[in-house]
């Protein structure tokens, strides 16, 4: 089994060997110097403690490498752009043509996306209209069923023959009879008038006493005069 020395572990983890010795001293593990070997158990303990630091160091190294590569590419592009200044007219036209084609392709892609968006919107609107139409048809069908289930008003049938039999075999000719005046009523009114007239004629003379200022009371006889009344006057007219 290969032994691991402190300075080798420090180099592997890219940390200082004094950090490892301080860590082991805190764990009550006695190590004489950074050249002293350690067993696998202590080696795993050191790795578990400083492993995160090692990962951070690795990430830092990778970032440094990535930046170096990026910077190198930028320099190469700058050199390429400088070379464009000395391109021929034909080469420049070719580059411009490619740029126009690229712009046209991008425009085509954008137009296609807009077209797809419009078609999608139209499909959604059509689906919504179909849903509304189906809902309305469903409501109309339900209303129609509800109207069918309502009880219908029964019409009464009239039998004309039965009505004619009750009336007396249909319409009959009736002779127009001129209404004669009610002689009985007129006779009664005339008798009433005669009775009132007889009472007035046979009424005794009334005595009216008139009081004068300086003389004694004097009897003044006033004779009631008969009234003239039409023969066929009604009782209401006599009361007036």
C-alpha positions as CSV (number, residue, x, y, z in Angstrom):
1,X,0.0,0.0,0.0
2,X,1.5,3.3,-1.1
3,X,1.9,5.8,1.6
4,X,0.8,9.5,1.3
5,X,3.0,12.2,2.7
6,X,1.6,15.5,3.9
7,X,3.3,17.7,1.3
8,X,2.1,15.4,-1.5
9,X,-1.5,15.7,-0.2
10,X,-1.1,19.4,0.0
11,X,0.1,19.6,-3.6
12,X,-2.8,17.3,-4.7
13,X,-5.4,19.5,-3.0
14,X,-3.5,22.7,-4.0
15,X,-3.5,24.0,-0.4
16,X,-0.7,24.7,2.1
17,X,0.7,21.8,4.1
18,X,0.4,24.0,7.3
19,X,-3.4,23.9,6.8
20,X,-3.3,20.1,6.9
21,X,-1.0,20.0,9.9
22,X,-3.3,22.4,11.8
23,X,-6.3,20.3,10.9
24,X,-4.7,17.1,12.1
25,X,-3.5,18.8,15.3
26,X,-7.1,19.9,16.0
27,X,-8.2,16.2,15.6
28,X,-5.5,15.2,18.2
29,X,-3.4,13.4,15.5
30,X,0.3,13.9,16.0
31,X,2.4,14.4,12.9
32,X,6.1,15.2,13.2
33,X,6.5,17.2,9.9
34,X,5.1,17.7,6.4
35,X,7.4,14.9,5.2
36,X,5.8,12.4,7.5
37,X,3.7,9.7,5.9
38,X,0.0,9.0,6.9
39,X,-2.1,5.9,6.5
40,X,-5.3,5.6,4.4
41,X,-7.7,6.5,7.2
42,X,-5.9,9.8,7.9
43,X,-5.7,10.4,4.1
44,X,-9.4,10.0,3.7
45,X,-10.1,12.3,6.6
46,X,-7.9,15.0,5.0
47,X,-9.7,14.6,1.7
48,X,-13.2,14.8,3.2
49,X,-12.2,18.0,5.0
50,X,-10.5,19.8,2.1
51,X,-12.4,18.3,-0.8
52,X,-14.7,21.3,-1.2
53,X,-11.7,23.6,-1.4
54,X,-10.3,21.3,-4.0
55,X,-13.5,21.5,-6.1
56,X,-13.4,25.3,-5.8
57,X,-9.8,25.3,-7.0
58,X,-10.7,23.0,-9.9
59,X,-13.6,25.3,-10.9
60,X,-11.3,28.3,-10.7
61,X,-8.7,26.6,-12.9
62,X,-11.4,25.6,-15.4
63,X,-12.7,29.2,-15.5
64,X,-9.2,30.4,-16.1
65,X,-8.8,28.0,-19.0
66,X,-12.1,29.0,-20.5
67,X,-11.2,32.7,-20.3
68,X,-7.9,32.0,-22.0
69,X,-9.7,30.2,-24.8
70,X,-12.2,33.0,-25.2
71,X,-9.6,35.6,-25.3
72,X,-7.7,33.7,-27.9
73,X,-10.8,33.4,-30.1
74,X,-11.4,37.2,-29.8
75,X,-7.9,37.9,-30.9
76,X,-8.3,35.6,-33.9
77,X,-11.6,37.3,-34.9
78,X,-9.9,40.7,-34.6
79,X,-7.1,39.5,-36.8
80,X,-9.7,38.2,-39.3
81,X,-11.6,41.5,-39.3
82,X,-8.3,43.3,-40.1
83,X,-7.9,41.0,-43.1
84,X,-11.3,42.0,-44.4
85,X,-10.1,45.5,-45.1
86,X,-7.9,44.2,-47.8
87,X,-10.5,42.0,-49.4
88,X,-11.3,42.4,-53.1
89,X,-14.5,44.0,-54.4
90,X,-15.8,40.6,-55.5
91,X,-15.2,39.1,-52.0
92,X,-17.0,42.0,-50.3
93,X,-20.0,41.6,-52.6
94,X,-20.1,38.0,-51.8
95,X,-20.1,38.7,-48.1
96,X,-22.9,41.3,-48.6
97,X,-24.9,38.8,-50.6
98,X,-24.6,36.3,-47.8
99,X,-25.7,38.9,-45.2
100,X,-28.8,39.7,-47.3
101,X,-29.6,36.1,-47.7
102,X,-29.3,35.7,-43.9
103,X,-31.5,38.7,-43.3
104,X,-34.1,37.3,-45.7
105,X,-34.0,33.9,-44.0
106,X,-34.5,35.6,-40.6
107,X,-37.4,37.6,-42.0
108,X,-38.9,34.4,-43.4
109,X,-38.7,32.7,-40.1
110,X,-40.3,35.7,-38.3
111,X,-43.1,35.8,-40.9
112,X,-43.7,32.1,-40.5
113,X,-43.9,32.5,-36.8
114,X,-46.4,35.3,-37.1
115,X,-48.5,33.2,-39.6
116,X,-48.5,30.3,-37.2
117,X,-49.6,32.6,-34.3
118,X,-52.5,34.0,-36.4
119,X,-53.6,30.5,-37.4
120,X,-53.5,29.4,-33.8
121,X,-55.5,32.4,-32.7
122,X,-58.1,31.7,-35.5
123,X,-58.4,28.1,-34.5
124,X,-59.0,29.1,-30.9
125,X,-61.6,31.6,-32.0
126,X,-63.3,29.0,-34.2
127,X,-63.3,26.5,-31.4
128,X,-64.9,29.1,-29.1
129,X,-67.6,29.9,-31.6
130,X,-68.3,26.2,-32.1
131,X,-68.6,25.8,-28.4
132,X,-71.0,28.7,-28.1
133,X,-73.1,27.4,-31.0
134,X,-73.3,23.9,-29.5
135,X,-74.3,25.4,-26.1
136,X,-77.0,27.5,-27.8
137,X,-78.3,24.4,-29.7
138,X,-78.4,22.4,-26.5
139,X,-80.3,25.2,-24.7
140,X,-82.8,25.4,-27.6
141,X,-83.3,21.6,-27.5
142,X,-83.9,21.7,-23.8
143,X,-86.4,24.6,-24.2
144,X,-88.2,22.6,-26.9
145,X,-88.4,19.5,-24.7
146,X,-89.7,21.7,-21.9
147,X,-92.4,23.2,-24.1
148,X,-93.4,19.7,-25.3
149,X,-93.8,18.5,-21.7
150,X,-96.1,21.4,-20.8
151,X,-99.9,20.4,-20.6
152,X,-101.8,21.7,-23.6
153,X,-105.0,23.6,-23.1
154,X,-108.1,21.6,-24.1
155,X,-110.5,23.3,-26.4
156,X,-114.2,22.7,-25.6
157,X,-116.3,21.5,-28.5
158,X,-119.7,23.0,-29.0
159,X,-122.4,20.9,-30.5
160,X,-124.7,23.2,-32.6
161,X,-127.4,20.6,-33.0
162,X,-127.7,20.3,-29.2
163,X,-128.0,24.1,-28.8
164,X,-130.7,24.2,-31.5
165,X,-132.7,21.5,-29.9
166,X,-132.6,23.3,-26.5
167,X,-133.6,26.7,-28.1
168,X,-136.5,25.0,-29.9
169,X,-135.4,23.7,-33.2
170,X,-133.4,26.6,-34.4
171,X,-134.5,30.2,-35.1
172,X,-138.2,30.9,-35.5
173,X,-139.9,33.8,-37.0
174,X,-141.3,36.1,-34.5
175,X,-143.9,38.7,-35.4
176,X,-143.0,42.2,-34.3
177,X,-145.7,43.3,-31.9
178,X,-145.9,47.0,-31.2
179,X,-145.8,47.6,-27.5
180,X,-148.9,49.2,-26.3
181,X,-148.9,51.8,-23.5
182,X,-149.5,50.5,-20.0
183,X,-153.1,51.7,-19.5
184,X,-153.2,50.3,-16.0
185,X,-150.3,52.5,-14.8
186,X,-151.8,55.6,-16.5
187,X,-155.2,54.9,-14.8
188,X,-153.5,54.7,-11.4
189,X,-151.8,58.0,-11.9
190,X,-155.1,59.7,-12.9
191,X,-156.8,58.4,-9.8
192,X,-154.1,59.8,-7.6
193,X,-154.4,63.2,-9.2
194,X,-158.1,63.3,-8.7
195,X,-157.8,62.4,-5.0
196,X,-155.3,65.2,-4.4
197,X,-157.6,67.7,-6.2
198,X,-160.6,66.7,-4.1
199,X,-158.6,67.2,-0.9
200,X,-157.6,70.7,-2.0
201,X,-161.2,71.7,-2.9
202,X,-162.7,70.4,0.3
203,X,-160.0,71.8,2.6
204,X,-161.3,74.2,5.3
205,X,-160.3,77.8,5.3
206,X,-157.3,78.6,7.2
207,X,-157.1,81.4,9.7
208,X,-154.0,83.5,9.8
209,X,-153.3,85.7,12.7
210,X,-151.5,88.8,11.9
211,X,-150.1,90.9,14.6
212,X,-150.1,94.6,14.1
213,X,-148.0,97.1,16.1
214,X,-150.7,99.3,17.7
215,X,-153.8,97.2,17.3
216,X,-155.0,93.9,18.7
217,X,-154.8,90.7,16.9
218,X,-157.2,90.5,13.9
219,X,-158.3,87.3,12.3
220,X,-157.7,87.3,8.5
221,X,-159.4,84.7,6.5
222,X,-157.6,83.4,3.5
223,X,-159.4,81.2,1.1
224,X,-157.3,78.5,-0.4
225,X,-157.3,78.6,-4.2
226,X,-157.7,75.5,-6.2
227,X,-154.6,74.3,-8.2
228,X,-154.7,73.4,-11.8
229,X,-153.0,70.0,-12.5
230,X,-152.7,68.1,-15.7
231,X,-154.6,65.0,-15.8
232,X,-151.8,62.7,-16.5
233,X,-149.1,64.2,-14.2
234,X,-147.0,61.7,-12.3
235,X,-146.6,61.5,-8.5
236,X,-143.0,62.9,-8.7
237,X,-144.3,66.0,-10.6
238,X,-147.0,66.6,-8.0
239,X,-144.4,66.5,-5.2
240,X,-142.6,69.4,-6.9
